[in-house]
Amino acid sequence: LAHGQDNGETEDRFRSIGRAIVKCFYEGKRIGSRFAPSLYKYLAHGQDNKLAHSSAMPRGLDDLKRYDPDVGASLEWLLDNSGVEHLGMDFEDVPGEKPQPVNDVNKGSFVRRKIKYMLVGCRVKHLEAIRSGFWQALMDLSPEAAPFLRLLSPMDWSVLLCGEDNLKPADVVAVLEFNGYSPRSLIPKWLPQTILQFSPDNLRRFLIFCTGAPSLPPKSSSSITIVVQYNRASEALPIAHTCFYKLDLPDYPDQDMFVSKLMKAIQECATFDRV
């Protein structure tokens, strides 16, 4: 989506994008990782989406870093460092905001407003047009099913629409790197075994949980490593750091607990903010 620009595109053109997404959905064709994660959140929730408000900064910052890595990294630096009042930044740097110098006390509010503007505010007409075309096409396709499809989460839509058809469990296992586990730990054995038994949808859920994307990058373009980091034995759920492709995985004492915790994390924790 153009950053605050029309580029001659009409709202009808953007509505046609929404209809095209539904066509791919109907025909069972994956569209790959061509859209930012924030689009699926907008398709599912519109301006009720957390990104359209100021309460979900960690998740919104993660989404912004995927859409614009440079701006996302600069805002993250702003949060992690003190003395920002010397940078000469002001809230009016975000269109629509009143003049107010940014300092260490209010920088969190500034970052939230900046994220909201970049992911939603500067392109809301285009997002609304895509969403309108998307849901109208679903209604035209199946008036009976459309209300139930509104119950799907952004992650559900990402799993249904994205990823490559030929994604193989072995390819995912091949990018795992275990760090900190003792030779006695069975986690390095259990995790590959479990992934090899995943259904295609659970495989995509695992990748979304760990990396934020439902597929691996093409081998011709880049490669990634998912670092599986040792955490001491506990009953806590695994924690994913999507920006770093890192999975904090406790050294569970038995395989049943391991599988239960992992499946709960990848299937249910998508409704919460990841780190």
C-alpha positions in Angstrom: 0.0 0.0 0.0 1.3 3.4 -0.9 2.6 5.4 2.1 0.0 8.2 2.2 -0.1 8.4 -1.6 -2.7 7.6 -4.2 -0.5 7.0 -7.2 -3.5 7.3 -9.4 -5.2 4.2 -7.9 -8.9 4.5 -7.3 -10.8 3.0 -4.4 -12.3 0.5 -7.0 -8.8 -0.7 -7.7 -8.2 -1.4 -4.1 -11.6 -3.1 -3.7 -10.6 -5.3 -6.6 -7.6 -6.4 -4.5 -10.0 -7.5 -1.8 -12.0 -9.4 -4.3 -8.9 -11.1 -5.8 -7.9 -12.3 -2.3 -11.3 -14.0 -1.9 -10.9 -15.5 -5.4 -7.6 -17.1 -4.3 -9.3 -18.3 -1.1 -12.2 -19.9 -3.1 -9.9 -21.6 -5.5 -7.5 -22.8 -2.8 -4.6 -20.9 -4.1 -2.0 -19.5 -1.7 -1.0 -15.9 -2.2 2.3 -16.2 -0.3 3.8 -13.7 2.1 3.0 -10.7 -0.2 1.1 -8.6 2.3 2.2 -7.2 5.7 0.7 -9.0 8.7 -1.2 -5.8 9.6 -3.4 -6.2 6.5 -4.8 -9.4 7.8 -5.6 -7.8 11.1 -7.4 -5.0 9.3 -9.3 -7.5 7.1 -10.5 -9.3 10.3 -11.2 -6.3 12.5 -11.2 -3.1 10.5 -10.6 0.0 12.7 -11.5 -2.2 15.8 -8.1 -3.7 15.1 -5.7 -3.1 18.0 -3.3 -1.5 15.6 -5.8 1.2 15.0 -5.6 2.2 18.7 -2.8 3.0 21.1 -2.9 0.0 23.4 -0.9 -2.7 21.5 2.6 -1.2 21.0 4.7 -4.4 21.2 2.7 -6.2 18.6 2.3 -3.1 16.5 6.0 -2.4 16.6 6.7 -5.9 15.4 4.3 -5.4 12.5 5.9 -2.1 11.6 9.4 -3.6 11.6 8.2 -6.1 9.0 6.6 -3.4 6.9 9.4 -0.7 7.3 12.4 -2.2 9.1 14.3 1.2 9.2 11.5 3.1 10.9 10.6 0.2 13.2 14.3 -0.1 14.3 14.5 3.6 14.9 11.4 3.6 17.1 12.6 0.6 19.0 15.9 2.4 19.6 13.9 5.4 20.9 12.2 3.1 23.5 15.4 1.5 24.6 17.4 4.6 25.1 17.2 7.7 27.4 17.8 11.3 26.8 15.5 11.5 23.7 14.6 15.1 24.5 18.0 16.1 23.0 16.9 14.7 19.6 14.5 17.6 18.9 11.6 15.3 18.1 8.0 16.5 18.4 4.6 14.9 18.4 3.6 17.1 15.4 6.0 14.9 13.4 3.0 12.6 13.3 0.3 14.2 11.1 -2.8 15.3 13.1 -1.0 15.5 16.5 -0.6 18.7 18.5 2.9 20.2 19.1 4.7 18.7 22.1 8.3 17.8 22.6 9.1 14.1 22.8 10.9 13.1 26.1 11.6 10.0 28.1 8.3 10.3 29.8 6.0 10.5 26.8 8.1 8.7 24.2 6.0 5.5 24.5 2.9 7.5 23.6 4.7 9.1 20.6 5.8 5.7 19.3 2.3 4.3 19.6 0.9 7.2 17.6 3.6 6.9 15.0 2.9 3.1 14.6 -0.8 3.8 14.4 -0.3 6.4 11.7 2.1 4.4 9.6 0.2 1.1 9.6 -3.4 2.5 9.5 -3.8 6.3 9.6 -2.0 7.2 6.4 -3.6 4.5 4.3 -7.0 4.0 6.0 -9.0 4.7 2.8 -7.1 2.1 0.9 -7.4 -0.4 3.7 -11.1 0.2 4.0 -11.5 -0.3 0.2 -9.6 -3.6 0.3 -11.6 -4.7 3.3 -14.9 -3.7 1.7 -14.1 -5.6 -1.5 -13.0 -8.6 0.5 -16.1 -8.9 2.7 -18.5 -8.1 -0.2 -17.0 -10.8 -2.3 -17.4 -13.3 0.6 -21.0 -12.2 1.0 -21.6 -12.7 -2.8 -19.9 -16.1 -2.7 -21.8 -17.4 0.4 -24.2 -15.2 2.4 -24.7 -18.0 4.8 -21.0 -18.6 5.5 -19.8 -15.0 5.6 -21.0 -14.2 9.2 -19.1 -17.3 10.5 -16.0 -16.3 8.6 -16.0 -13.0 10.5 -15.2 -15.1 13.6 -11.8 -16.0 12.1 -8.7 -14.4 13.6 -6.0 -12.6 11.7 -3.8 -15.6 12.2 -6.5 -17.9 10.8 -6.7 -15.8 7.6 -2.9 -15.7 7.3 -2.8 -19.5 7.6 -5.7 -19.9 5.0 -4.3 -17.4 2.5 -0.6 -17.4 2.8 2.3 -19.7 2.6 3.5 -21.9 -0.2 1.7 -25.1 -1.3 4.9 -27.2 -1.3 6.1 -26.3 2.3 7.6 -29.4 3.8 8.2 -30.3 7.5 11.7 -31.4 6.7 12.5 -28.0 5.4 11.4 -26.4 8.7 13.4 -28.9 10.7 16.5 -28.1 8.6 16.5 -24.4 9.8 16.3 -25.3 13.5 19.3 -24.5 15.7 19.3 -25.6 19.3 21.2 -23.5 21.8 22.0 -24.2 25.5 20.5 -27.7 25.9 22.5 -30.4 27.7 23.3 -33.7 26.0 20.7 -35.3 28.3 17.9 -33.1 27.0 15.3 -34.7 24.7 14.0 -31.4 23.4 16.3 -31.4 20.4 14.8 -34.8 19.5 11.2 -34.2 20.4 10.8 -30.9 18.5 11.9 -32.2 15.1 9.7 -35.4 15.6 6.7 -33.2 16.4 7.2 -30.9 13.4 7.6 -33.8 11.0 4.1 -34.9 12.1 2.5 -31.5 11.7 -0.4 -31.0 9.3 0.2 -28.3 6.7 -1.9 -25.7 8.7 -0.1 -26.5 11.9 3.3 -26.2 10.1 2.3 -22.7 9.0 1.1 -21.8 12.5 4.4 -22.9 13.9 6.2 -20.7 11.4 3.9 -17.7 12.1 4.5 -18.2 15.8 8.3 -18.3 15.4 8.9 -15.9 12.5 5.7 -14.0 11.9 5.5 -15.4 8.3 3.6 -18.6 7.2 6.4 -19.8 4.9 10.1 -20.0 4.6 11.8 -17.5 2.3 12.7 -18.9 -1.2 16.1 -20.7 -1.1 17.2 -18.4 -4.0 16.6 -15.2 -2.0 17.6 -15.7 1.6 17.8 -18.2 4.4 16.8 -18.1 8.0 17.7 -20.0 11.2 15.1 -20.5 13.9 17.1 -20.5 17.2 15.5 -22.8 19.8 16.9 -21.4 23.1 17.1 -23.4 26.3 14.9 -22.3 29.2 15.0 -24.2 32.5 12.3 -26.8 33.0 9.0 -25.3 33.9 5.3 -25.5 33.0 5.5 -22.2 31.1 4.5 -21.9 27.5 7.1 -21.5 24.8 7.8 -17.8 23.9 8.6 -16.6 20.4 10.6 -13.6 19.5 9.5 -13.2 15.9 11.9 -10.4 14.9 14.9 -12.5 15.9 13.5 -15.9 14.7 14.0 -17.2 18.2 11.9 -19.7 20.2 12.4 -19.9 24.0 11.5 -23.5 24.8 11.6 -24.8 28.4 13.3 -28.1 28.9 10.1 -30.0 29.6 10.5 -33.2 31.6 8.2 -35.4 29.5 7.1 -35.6 25.9 3.3 -35.3 26.6 3.8 -32.0 28.4 6.1 -30.8 25.6 3.6 -31.5 22.9 0.7 -30.1 24.9 2.5 -26.8 25.6 3.9 -26.4 22.1 0.5 -27.0 20.5 -1.2 -24.6 22.9 1.3 -22.0 22.1 1.0 -22.2 18.3 -2.7 -22.6 18.2 -4.0 -20.3 20.9 -1.3 -17.7 21.7 -1.8 -16.1 18.4 -4.6 -14.2 20.0 -2.1 -12.5 22.3 0.8 -10.2 21.6 4.1 -12.0 21.0 7.4 -10.5 22.0 
